[in-house]
Amino acid sequence: MTQRISFEEALVHARSLIESASVETDGRNRVRTLLSGFDELLAEQRGATAKPLQEAARAVEPSLVEEIASLKAQVERLRLQDAQDRGLLGTVLTELPHGILVSDTNGKLFLQNRAAERIWAGSATTENVEGWGQYRAFHPDGQPYAPSDWSMERCLSQNITVEAEEVHFQRFDGTHGILLGSCAPLQDPEGTLIGAVGVFADITEFKLVEQLKDRWVALAGDVLREPMDYLRERITAAAIAVAQGQTVDTPELLGALRQRVERLQSLVNDMLDVSRAQAGNLHVELTPVALAPLVSRVADARVRAGARRLLQVELEGVRVLADPARVEQILANLLDNAVAFSAEGPIRIRVRAQENEALIEVEDHGRGFPPEQAPRLFEPFFWLRQEERRPGSLGLGLYLCRELVVRMKGRIWASSPGAGQGACFSFTLPRHRD
């Protein structure tokens, strides 16, 4: 009895494999013939009594055995292919640079990839839609999100797809950002809703650049208008004086006009450099540079330009690998800031040789700043107090200093004991050894 039942189970199992296998259309008739043969074989086997397994197996036509083996191999291949596809899908979900969250119909989040954890600075866990209230997001008008405001909730409750929705959110570490996300409902083969999937990207940096451009356009118009108005007024006044037979101090006029044109050119160059930095095209050409004569040259130029301040220069002989024109630009910006924001006391410029780099410092005894504000000084368009904004300044000098130093493989930072206690701006450049 045992032999008969084991063989019958084997036939049933083989038949199920054939019936579930995916075969091409032109092979369906062949499968039907095989299934019919199996049905007849099963009927005969069930009517037999104590037929040995070997004898029953010989009753199966040899060609049918080959067909069974072939179909079984095809089923196994499909199974392996399915496993490979699942593995590939898992890899894609894990490595995708955009965040992915998947929930069931109750709002339980049961899948998230690495990008989602990176964007949110942590892992999200919920059991239902109401649990989404613990994650903070805001509408454009600043109103906080309710659980029902999330696009995934609308996917679940309305069975709709939400595309390209912008969300201001607070990460798990307390920082804020902006997401652009889409969400779609998930359905099984019968069309029944089984959950929702959300895909989102962190567009915080893109939005900051967009805001930066808006501020730039508004501010640049004001800043560029001042030297242009000055040039027009002086030229008009000189023309009227000449027309009335008056004497015009030509050397003074030309000197004043030249100074404003140079300032205007400096502003335009700064704007072009910022555009290049934003586009990743800010160019530096590294070459061996002796720092001492370069620093002395920049300091002397500032004294000749009328900086009524004692400049104390302490130099050590050191060569760096840098772009000399860009180093001069950095030093000029730092010295201009020191002159503008310190009414009295000397300004010190120091160059020191360290093991693998050179340290350059510009120290003043001026207004200083709260220590916690140090990192923000290198942001574009940043002033500690709006009223301290210098006429004709875009607020880009320190930002460009940082961009240039980084491109020359150096570091830059600022320090101050506090407001009214002076400040020191420092940067390093890699040493060049002959």
C-alpha positions as CSV (number, residue, x, y, z in Angstrom):
1,M,0.0,0.0,0.0
2,T,2.8,2.3,0.9
3,Q,4.5,1.9,-2.6
4,R,1.2,2.6,-4.4
5,I,0.5,5.8,-2.4
6,S,4.1,7.1,-2.8
7,F,4.0,6.7,-6.5
8,E,0.6,8.4,-6.7
9,E,1.9,11.3,-4.7
10,A,4.8,11.6,-7.1
11,L,2.5,11.7,-10.1
12,V,0.3,14.3,-8.4
13,H,3.3,16.5,-7.6
14,A,4.7,16.1,-11.2
15,R,1.3,17.0,-12.6
16,S,1.1,20.2,-10.5
17,L,4.5,21.3,-11.7
18,I,3.5,20.9,-15.3
19,E,0.2,22.7,-14.7
20,S,1.8,25.6,-13.0
21,A,4.7,26.0,-15.4
22,S,4.9,29.0,-17.7
23,V,5.2,27.7,-21.3
24,E,4.9,29.3,-24.7
25,T,1.6,29.4,-26.5
26,D,2.6,26.8,-29.1
27,G,3.4,24.3,-26.3
28,R,0.0,24.4,-24.7
29,N,-1.4,21.5,-26.7
30,R,1.5,19.4,-25.8
31,V,1.0,20.2,-22.1
32,R,-2.7,19.3,-22.4
33,T,-1.7,15.9,-23.9
34,L,0.7,15.3,-21.0
35,L,-1.9,16.2,-18.4
36,S,-4.4,13.9,-20.0
37,G,-1.8,11.1,-19.9
38,F,-1.2,11.8,-16.3
39,D,-4.9,11.7,-15.5
40,E,-5.2,8.3,-17.2
41,L,-2.1,7.0,-15.4
42,L,-3.4,8.2,-12.1
43,A,-6.8,6.5,-12.7
44,E,-5.0,3.3,-13.6
45,Q,-2.7,3.5,-10.6
46,R,-5.5,4.1,-8.2
47,G,-7.3,1.0,-9.5
48,A,-4.2,-1.2,-9.2
49,T,-3.5,-3.2,-6.1
50,A,0.0,-3.5,-4.7
51,K,1.7,-2.9,-8.0
52,P,5.5,-2.5,-7.4
53,L,6.8,1.0,-7.9
54,Q,9.3,-0.1,-10.5
55,E,6.6,-1.8,-12.6
56,A,4.4,1.3,-12.4
57,A,7.2,3.5,-13.4
58,R,7.9,1.3,-16.5
59,A,4.3,1.9,-17.5
60,V,5.1,5.5,-18.1
61,E,6.1,6.1,-21.7
62,P,9.8,7.0,-21.9
63,S,9.1,10.1,-23.9
64,L,6.7,11.3,-21.2
65,V,9.4,10.9,-18.6
66,E,11.6,13.1,-20.7
67,E,8.9,15.7,-21.0
68,I,8.3,15.7,-17.3
69,A,12.0,16.2,-16.6
70,S,12.2,19.0,-19.2
71,L,9.2,20.8,-17.7
72,K,10.5,20.3,-14.2
73,A,13.8,21.9,-15.3
74,Q,11.9,24.8,-16.7
75,V,10.0,25.3,-13.5
76,E,13.2,25.3,-11.6
77,R,14.8,27.8,-13.9
78,L,11.8,30.1,-13.5
79,R,12.1,29.8,-9.7
80,L,15.8,30.7,-9.8
81,Q,15.0,33.6,-12.2
82,D,12.4,34.9,-9.7
83,A,14.9,34.7,-6.9
84,Q,17.5,36.6,-9.0
85,D,14.9,39.3,-9.9
86,R,14.0,39.7,-6.2
87,G,17.7,40.1,-5.3
88,L,18.2,42.7,-8.1
89,L,15.1,44.6,-6.9
90,G,16.4,44.6,-3.3
91,T,19.7,46.0,-4.5
92,V,18.0,48.7,-6.5
93,L,15.8,49.7,-3.5
94,T,18.8,49.7,-1.2
95,E,21.2,51.7,-3.4
96,L,18.7,54.1,-5.0
97,P,19.7,57.8,-4.2
98,H,16.1,58.8,-3.6
99,G,14.2,57.8,-0.5
100,I,11.5,55.1,-0.6
101,L,8.9,54.3,2.0
102,V,6.3,51.6,1.7
103,S,3.2,51.2,4.0
104,D,0.4,48.7,4.3
105,T,-3.3,49.8,4.1
106,N,-3.3,50.8,7.8
107,G,-0.4,53.1,7.4
108,K,2.2,50.9,9.0
109,L,5.6,51.7,7.5
110,F,7.3,48.4,6.9
111,L,10.0,49.2,4.3
112,Q,12.5,52.1,3.8
113,N,15.8,52.3,2.0
114,R,19.1,53.8,3.0
115,A,18.4,57.0,1.2
116,A,15.2,57.5,3.2
117,E,17.1,57.1,6.5
118,R,19.9,59.5,5.3
119,I,17.4,62.2,4.2
120,W,15.4,62.0,7.4
121,A,18.6,61.5,9.6
122,G,17.0,58.4,11.1
123,S,14.6,55.5,10.7
124,A,10.8,56.0,10.6
125,T,8.5,53.5,12.4
126,T,4.7,53.6,12.6
127,E,1.9,51.2,13.2
128,N,-0.9,53.3,11.6
129,V,-1.7,56.6,9.9
130,E,-2.2,58.3,13.2
131,G,1.4,57.6,14.1
132,W,2.5,59.8,11.2
133,G,1.8,62.8,13.5
134,Q,5.1,62.3,15.2
135,Y,7.0,63.3,12.0
136,R,7.0,67.1,11.5
137,A,6.3,68.7,8.1
138,F,4.9,72.1,7.1
139,H,2.8,73.6,4.4
140,P,4.2,76.6,2.5
141,D,2.3,78.9,4.8
142,G,4.0,77.4,7.8
143,Q,1.1,75.3,9.1
144,P,2.1,71.9,10.4
145,Y,1.1,68.7,8.7
146,A,-1.7,66.6,10.1
147,P,-1.5,62.9,9.5
148,S,-4.2,63.2,6.8
149,D,-2.1,65.8,4.9
150,W,0.6,63.3,3.9
151,S,0.4,62.2,0.3
152,M,0.7,58.5,1.3
153,E,-2.5,58.9,3.4
154,R,-4.4,60.3,0.4
155,C,-3.1,57.4,-1.7
156,L,-4.5,54.9,0.8
157,S,-7.8,56.7,1.5
158,Q,-8.6,57.8,-2.0
159,N,-6.6,55.3,-4.1
160,I,-5.0,58.1,-6.1
161,T,-1.5,59.0,-7.2
162,V,0.1,62.2,-5.9
163,E,3.0,63.6,-8.0
164,A,5.8,66.1,-7.4
165,E,4.6,67.5,-4.1
166,E,6.9,69.9,-2.2
167,V,7.1,69.4,1.6
168,H,9.1,71.4,4.2
169,F,10.1,69.0,6.9
170,Q,12.1,68.6,10.1
171,R,14.6,65.8,10.3
172,F,15.0,63.6,13.3
173,D,18.1,65.5,14.3
174,G,16.2,68.8,14.4
175,T,17.5,70.3,11.2
176,H,15.1,71.4,8.4
177,G,14.9,70.6,4.8
178,I,12.7,70.5,1.7
179,L,11.4,67.3,0.0
180,L,10.0,66.7,-3.5
181,G,8.0,63.5,-3.4
182,S,5.4,61.4,-5.2
183,C,3.3,58.6,-3.9
184,A,1.3,55.8,-5.6
185,P,-1.1,53.1,-4.4
186,L,0.0,49.5,-4.5
187,Q,-2.5,46.9,-5.8
188,D,-2.4,43.1,-6.0
189,P,-3.1,41.3,-9.4
190,E,-6.8,41.4,-8.7
191,G,-6.7,45.2,-8.2
192,T,-7.2,45.2,-4.5
193,L,-5.4,48.0,-2.6
194,I,-2.6,46.5,-0.4
195,G,-0.6,49.6,0.5
196,A,1.2,52.7,-0.9
197,V,4.8,53.5,-1.9
198,G,6.3,57.0,-1.6
199,V,9.5,58.1,-3.5
200,F,11.1,61.4,-2.5
201,A,14.3,63.5,-3.0
202,D,15.9,66.0,-0.8
203,I,15.9,69.3,-2.8
204,T,17.1,71.5,0.1
205,E,20.3,72.6,-1.7
206,F,18.5,73.3,-4.9
207,K,15.9,75.5,-3.2
208,L,18.7,77.3,-1.4
209,V,20.4,78.0,-4.7
210,E,17.1,79.2,-6.1
211,Q,16.7,81.6,-3.1
212,L,20.3,82.7,-3.5
213,K,19.7,83.7,-7.1
214,D,16.6,85.7,-6.1
215,R,18.5,87.5,-3.4
216,W,21.4,88.0,-5.8
217,V,19.2,89.7,-8.5
218,A,17.7,92.0,-5.9
219,L,20.9,92.9,-4.2
220,A,23.1,93.2,-7.2
221,G,20.8,95.8,-8.7
222,D,21.2,98.0,-5.6
223,V,25.0,97.5,-5.3
224,L,25.8,98.1,-8.9
225,R,23.5,101.1,-9.1
226,E,25.6,103.1,-6.6
227,P,28.9,103.2,-8.6
228,M,27.0,103.7,-11.8
229,D,25.1,106.7,-10.3
230,Y,28.3,108.2,-9.0
231,L,30.0,107.9,-12.4
232,R,27.0,109.5,-14.1
233,E,26.8,112.4,-11.6
234,R,30.6,113.2,-11.8
235,I,30.6,113.1,-15.5
236,T,27.5,115.3,-15.8
237,A,28.9,117.8,-13.3
238,A,32.1,118.0,-15.2
239,A,30.3,118.5,-18.5
240,I,28.2,121.3,-17.1
241,A,31.3,123.0,-15.6
242,V,33.1,122.9,-19.0
243,A,30.0,124.2,-20.7
244,Q,29.9,127.2,-18.3
245,G,33.6,127.9,-18.7
246,Q,34.6,126.7,-15.3
247,T,37.8,124.9,-14.5
248,V,37.6,121.1,-13.9
249,D,40.2,119.4,-11.7
250,T,40.9,116.7,-14.4
251,P,43.4,114.6,-12.4
252,E,41.1,114.5,-9.4
253,L,38.1,113.6,-11.5
254,L,40.0,110.9,-13.4
255,G,41.3,109.4,-10.2
256,A,37.8,109.3,-8.7
257,L,36.3,107.8,-11.8
258,R,39.1,105.2,-12.0
259,Q,38.6,104.2,-8.4
260,R,34.8,103.6,-9.0
261,V,35.4,101.7,-12.2
262,E,37.9,99.4,-10.4
263,R,35.3,98.9,-7.6
264,L,32.7,98.2,-10.2
265,Q,35.0,95.7,-12.0
266,S,35.7,94.0,-8.6
267,L,32.0,93.6,-8.0
268,V,31.4,92.1,-11.4
269,N,34.3,89.8,-11.0
270,D,33.0,88.6,-7.6
271,M,29.6,87.9,-9.2
272,L,31.2,86.0,-12.0
273,D,33.3,83.9,-9.5
274,V,30.2,83.1,-7.5
275,S,28.4,82.0,-10.7
276,R,31.4,79.8,-11.5
277,A,31.5,78.4,-8.0
278,Q,27.8,77.5,-8.1
279,A,28.3,75.8,-11.4
280,G,31.4,74.0,-10.2
281,N,33.6,75.8,-12.7
282,L,35.6,78.1,-10.4
283,H,39.1,77.6,-11.8
284,V,42.4,77.6,-9.9
285,E,45.8,76.9,-11.4
286,L,48.2,75.4,-8.8
287,T,51.9,76.3,-8.9
288,P,54.7,76.7,-6.4
289,V,54.4,80.1,-4.7
290,A,56.6,81.9,-2.2
291,L,54.2,83.3,0.3
292,A,56.4,86.1,1.9
293,P,56.8,88.3,-1.1
294,L,53.2,87.8,-2.2
295,V,51.8,88.8,1.3
296,S,54.1,91.8,1.4
297,R,52.9,92.9,-2.0
298,V,49.2,92.7,-1.0
299,A,49.9,94.6,2.3
300,D,51.8,97.4,0.5
301,A,49.0,97.8,-2.0
302,R,46.5,98.3,0.8
303,V,48.7,100.9,2.5
304,R,49.1,102.8,-0.8
305,A,45.3,102.6,-1.3
306,G,44.8,104.7,1.8
307,A,44.2,102.2,4.6
308,R,45.1,104.5,7.5
309,R,46.1,101.6,9.7
310,L,49.3,100.1,10.9
311,L,49.8,96.8,9.2
312,Q,52.1,94.5,11.2
313,V,53.5,91.7,9.0
314,E,55.2,88.6,10.5
315,L,56.5,86.3,7.8
316,E,58.2,82.9,7.7
317,G,59.8,81.7,4.5
318,V,57.5,79.0,3.1
319,R,56.4,77.9,-0.3
320,V,52.9,76.6,-1.0
321,L,51.2,74.9,-3.9
322,A,48.5,77.4,-4.8
323,D,47.2,79.9,-7.4
324,P,49.0,83.2,-6.7
325,A,46.3,85.4,-8.1
326,R,43.7,83.6,-6.0
327,V,45.8,83.9,-2.9
328,E,46.1,87.6,-3.5
329,Q,42.3,87.8,-3.9
330,I,41.8,85.9,-0.6
331,L,44.2,88.2,1.3
332,A,42.7,91.3,-0.2
333,N,39.2,90.3,0.9
334,L,40.4,89.5,4.4
335,L,42.3,92.7,4.8
336,D,39.4,94.8,3.4
337,N,37.1,93.2,6.0
338,A,39.7,93.9,8.8
339,V,40.0,97.6,7.7
340,A,36.2,98.0,7.4
341,F,35.2,96.5,10.7
342,S,38.0,97.7,13.0
343,A,38.2,101.4,13.7
344,E,41.5,101.4,15.6
345,G,44.4,99.3,16.5
346,P,46.9,97.5,14.3
347,I,46.0,94.7,11.8
348,R,48.4,91.8,12.0
349,I,49.2,89.5,9.1
350,R,51.1,86.3,10.0
351,V,52.5,83.5,7.9
352,R,53.8,80.4,9.7
353,A,55.2,77.2,8.3
354,Q,53.7,74.0,9.7
355,E,54.5,70.4,9.0
356,N,52.5,69.9,5.8
357,E,50.9,73.3,5.3
358,A,51.3,77.0,5.7
359,L,49.1,79.0,8.1
360,I,48.1,82.5,7.1
361,E,46.3,84.7,9.7
362,V,44.7,88.2,9.5
363,E,43.9,89.5,13.0
364,D,42.2,92.8,13.9
365,H,41.0,94.5,17.1
366,G,37.6,95.5,15.8
367,R,34.0,94.6,16.3
368,G,34.5,90.8,16.5
369,F,31.5,88.5,16.6
370,P,29.7,85.9,18.8
371,P,31.7,82.6,18.6
372,E,28.6,80.6,17.5
373,Q,28.3,82.8,14.4
374,A,31.7,81.8,13.1
375,P,30.5,79.2,10.5
376,R,27.8,81.5,9.1
377,L,30.3,84.2,8.2
378,F,31.3,82.2,5.1
379,E,27.7,82.0,3.8
380,P,26.9,84.2,0.8
381,F,24.9,87.5,1.5
382,F,25.4,87.1,5.3
383,W,25.9,90.0,7.6
384,L,26.0,89.8,11.4
385,R,23.7,92.8,11.5
386,Q,21.9,94.2,8.5
387,E,22.9,97.7,9.5
388,E,26.5,96.8,9.3
389,R,26.3,96.0,5.6
390,R,28.9,98.0,3.8
391,P,27.7,100.3,0.9
392,G,28.7,98.7,-2.4
393,S,29.2,95.2,-0.8
394,L,27.5,92.1,-2.0
395,G,28.5,90.1,1.1
396,L,30.3,87.6,-1.1
397,G,33.9,88.2,-0.1
398,L,34.2,85.5,2.7
399,Y,32.1,83.1,0.7
400,L,34.5,83.4,-2.2
401,C,37.5,83.0,0.1
402,R,36.1,79.7,1.3
403,E,35.4,78.5,-2.2
404,L,38.9,79.4,-3.4
405,V,40.7,77.9,-0.3
406,V,38.8,74.6,-0.6
407,R,39.7,74.4,-4.3
408,M,43.4,74.8,-3.4
409,K,43.0,72.0,-0.9
410,G,43.2,74.2,2.1
411,R,41.1,75.1,5.1
412,I,39.6,78.4,6.3
413,W,37.9,79.5,9.6
414,A,37.2,82.5,11.8
415,S,37.5,83.0,15.5
416,S,36.6,85.7,18.0
417,P,36.4,86.0,21.8
418,G,33.1,87.8,21.3
419,A,31.5,91.0,20.1
420,G,33.8,94.0,20.4
421,Q,36.9,91.9,21.0
422,G,38.4,91.6,17.6
423,A,38.6,88.7,15.2
424,C,41.1,86.5,13.5
425,F,40.6,84.9,10.0
426,S,42.9,82.0,9.3
427,F,43.4,79.7,6.3
428,T,45.9,77.1,5.3
429,L,47.5,76.0,2.0
430,P,49.4,72.8,1.3
431,R,53.2,73.2,1.4
432,H,55.4,72.7,-1.6
433,R,58.7,71.0,-1.0
434,D,61.4,71.2,-3.6
